[in-house]
Amino acid sequence: MVAVVLLAAALLLIQVLIGGTRLIFSFPSYAILALVALLTLFLFRQPRPRPAQICLISSIIFFGYILVRAFLSPVAYTARQDIYSVLGGLIVYWFVALFCTSAKPRAWILIALLGLAVIHVLIGAIQFRDGNNFMLIEFLQRVDYGRRASGFYVCPNHLAGALEVLGVFGVSLVCWSRFPTWGKLLIG
């Protein structure tokens, strides 16, 4: 359960700190993900359902390809962000596929992300209403997009993409979860 809370904290923190678009703001989330990875070392003894091998192999090939390209990049500084991002994605995938196999902890991670999406929308409403570059955390600065809302992100397109994905997750929780009706209505 500690690893699930840490995973949710890492995902929430990277979104609050401008969505991980700058490496310096991503490091706290990557450090938390590293703690999650270390905690999984203690979980190896517990039996879990066996994941689909084709999914694990295809993800290793995909993430491995990105890592090889990043390591062979002629510009090490720009490749560094890709390396950390891919390793963070691998930790999240590894943890969710192999250790966090029950639906309840996964649903609570999604609910935490949906709660943050509400805060994104509220900040975006202020940005849209006032047409300024309002950010809840003052040292984070966004590019001037006028009245286009971006929430905690620096770009409105990132907010739109995050809300699209979280909307699909929210609809799936409403349609297929075992939450009580009032919980599904709240999620919806």
C-alpha positions as CSV (number, residue, x, y, z in Angstrom):
1,M,0.0,0.0,0.0
2,V,2.9,2.3,0.7
3,A,4.2,1.8,-2.8
4,V,0.7,2.6,-4.2
5,V,0.6,5.9,-2.3
6,L,4.1,6.8,-3.4
7,L,3.2,6.0,-7.0
8,A,0.1,8.3,-6.8
9,A,2.2,11.0,-5.1
10,A,4.8,10.8,-7.9
11,L,2.1,11.1,-10.6
12,L,0.4,14.0,-8.9
13,L,3.7,15.8,-8.2
14,I,4.9,15.6,-11.7
15,Q,1.6,17.1,-12.9
16,V,1.7,19.9,-10.4
17,L,5.3,20.8,-11.3
18,I,4.4,21.8,-14.9
19,G,3.9,18.3,-16.2
20,G,7.5,17.2,-16.2
21,T,8.3,19.4,-19.2
22,R,11.5,20.6,-17.4
23,L,14.0,18.1,-16.1
24,I,14.7,20.0,-12.9
25,F,11.0,19.9,-11.9
26,S,10.7,16.2,-12.8
27,F,13.5,15.1,-10.4
28,P,11.3,14.9,-7.2
29,S,8.8,12.7,-9.0
30,Y,11.6,10.5,-10.4
31,A,13.0,10.2,-6.9
32,I,9.7,9.0,-5.6
33,L,9.4,6.5,-8.4
34,A,12.9,5.2,-7.5
35,L,11.5,4.6,-4.0
36,V,8.6,2.7,-5.5
37,A,11.1,0.6,-7.5
38,L,13.1,-0.1,-4.4
39,L,10.0,-1.1,-2.5
40,T,9.2,-3.7,-5.2
41,L,12.4,-5.5,-4.3
42,F,10.7,-6.5,-1.1
43,L,7.5,-7.6,-2.9
44,F,9.2,-10.3,-5.1
45,R,8.5,-12.9,-2.5
46,Q,4.7,-12.5,-2.7
47,P,3.0,-14.5,-5.3
48,R,1.1,-12.5,-7.9
49,P,-0.8,-13.4,-11.0
50,R,1.4,-14.0,-14.0
51,P,1.2,-11.1,-16.5
52,A,0.8,-11.6,-20.2
53,Q,4.3,-12.3,-21.5
54,I,3.7,-10.7,-24.9
55,C,2.8,-7.4,-23.2
56,L,6.0,-7.5,-21.1
57,I,8.2,-8.4,-24.1
58,S,6.6,-5.7,-26.3
59,S,7.0,-3.0,-23.7
60,I,10.7,-4.0,-23.1
61,I,11.3,-3.8,-26.8
62,F,9.6,-0.4,-27.1
63,F,11.2,1.2,-24.1
64,G,14.5,-0.4,-24.9
65,Y,14.4,1.1,-28.4
66,I,13.8,4.6,-26.9
67,L,16.6,4.1,-24.4
68,V,19.1,3.0,-27.0
69,R,18.2,6.0,-29.2
70,A,18.6,8.3,-26.2
71,F,22.0,6.8,-25.2
72,L,23.2,7.2,-28.8
73,S,22.0,10.7,-29.1
74,P,24.6,13.3,-30.2
75,V,23.2,15.8,-27.7
76,A,23.5,14.3,-24.2
77,Y,21.7,17.1,-22.4
78,T,18.4,16.7,-24.4
79,A,18.6,12.9,-24.3
80,R,18.9,12.9,-20.5
81,Q,15.3,14.0,-20.1
82,D,14.2,11.1,-22.4
83,I,16.2,8.6,-20.4
84,Y,14.7,9.7,-17.1
85,S,11.2,9.8,-18.5
86,V,11.4,6.4,-20.1
87,L,12.9,4.8,-16.9
88,G,10.1,6.4,-14.9
89,G,7.6,5.0,-17.3
90,L,9.2,1.6,-17.0
91,I,9.0,1.7,-13.2
92,V,5.3,2.7,-13.4
93,Y,4.5,0.0,-15.9
94,W,6.6,-2.7,-14.0
95,F,4.9,-1.9,-10.7
96,V,1.3,-1.8,-12.1
97,A,1.7,-4.9,-14.3
98,L,3.6,-7.1,-11.8
99,F,2.8,-5.9,-8.3
100,C,-0.3,-3.7,-8.2
101,T,-2.5,-6.3,-9.8
102,S,-5.8,-5.7,-7.9
103,A,-8.3,-3.3,-9.2
104,K,-8.9,-1.3,-6.0
105,P,-5.5,0.3,-5.7
106,R,-5.4,1.1,-9.4
107,A,-8.8,2.7,-9.1
108,W,-7.7,4.8,-6.2
109,I,-4.7,6.1,-8.2
110,L,-7.1,7.1,-11.0
111,I,-9.4,8.8,-8.5
112,A,-6.4,10.8,-7.2
113,L,-5.6,11.8,-10.8
114,L,-9.2,12.7,-11.4
115,G,-9.2,14.9,-8.3
116,L,-6.1,16.7,-9.6
117,A,-7.9,17.1,-12.9
118,V,-10.6,19.1,-11.1
119,I,-7.9,21.4,-9.7
120,H,-6.4,21.7,-13.2
121,V,-9.8,22.8,-14.5
122,L,-10.4,25.3,-11.7
123,I,-7.0,26.9,-12.4
124,G,-7.7,26.8,-16.1
125,A,-11.1,28.6,-15.5
126,I,-9.2,31.4,-13.7
127,Q,-6.7,31.6,-16.6
128,F,-9.5,31.7,-19.1
129,R,-11.6,34.2,-17.2
130,D,-8.8,36.7,-16.5
131,G,-6.8,36.1,-19.7
132,N,-3.6,36.1,-17.6
133,N,-0.8,33.7,-16.8
134,F,-2.1,32.7,-13.4
135,M,-0.3,29.8,-11.8
136,L,-1.1,28.5,-8.3
137,I,2.6,28.0,-7.6
138,E,4.2,31.4,-8.2
139,F,7.7,30.3,-9.2
140,L,6.3,28.2,-12.1
141,Q,5.7,30.2,-15.2
142,R,3.7,29.4,-18.2
143,V,4.1,30.7,-21.7
144,D,1.7,33.5,-22.6
145,Y,-1.2,31.8,-24.4
146,G,-3.7,34.5,-23.6
147,R,-7.1,33.2,-22.6
148,R,-6.2,29.5,-23.3
149,A,-6.3,27.5,-20.1
150,S,-3.4,25.3,-19.2
151,G,-3.9,24.5,-15.5
152,F,-0.7,23.5,-13.8
153,Y,0.9,22.8,-17.3
154,V,2.8,25.3,-19.3
155,C,1.0,24.6,-22.5
156,P,-2.8,24.3,-23.1
157,N,-2.3,21.4,-25.4
158,H,-0.8,19.4,-22.5
159,L,-3.9,20.1,-20.4
160,A,-6.2,19.1,-23.2
161,G,-4.4,15.8,-23.7
162,A,-4.3,15.0,-19.9
163,L,-8.1,15.8,-19.6
164,E,-8.9,13.6,-22.6
165,V,-7.0,10.6,-21.1
166,L,-8.4,11.1,-17.7
167,G,-11.9,11.5,-19.1
168,V,-11.7,8.1,-20.7
169,F,-10.4,6.6,-17.4
170,G,-13.2,8.4,-15.6
171,V,-15.9,7.0,-18.0
172,S,-14.4,3.5,-17.6
173,L,-14.6,3.8,-13.8
174,V,-18.2,5.0,-14.1
175,C,-19.2,2.1,-16.4
176,W,-17.2,-0.8,-15.1
177,S,-16.2,-0.2,-11.5
178,R,-17.9,-1.7,-8.5
179,F,-18.1,1.6,-6.7
180,P,-21.5,2.5,-5.2
181,T,-23.8,4.5,-7.3
182,W,-23.1,7.8,-5.4
183,G,-19.4,7.2,-6.1
184,K,-19.9,6.6,-9.8
185,L,-22.0,9.8,-10.0
186,L,-19.3,11.7,-8.2
187,I,-16.6,10.4,-10.6
188,G,-18.8,11.1,-13.6
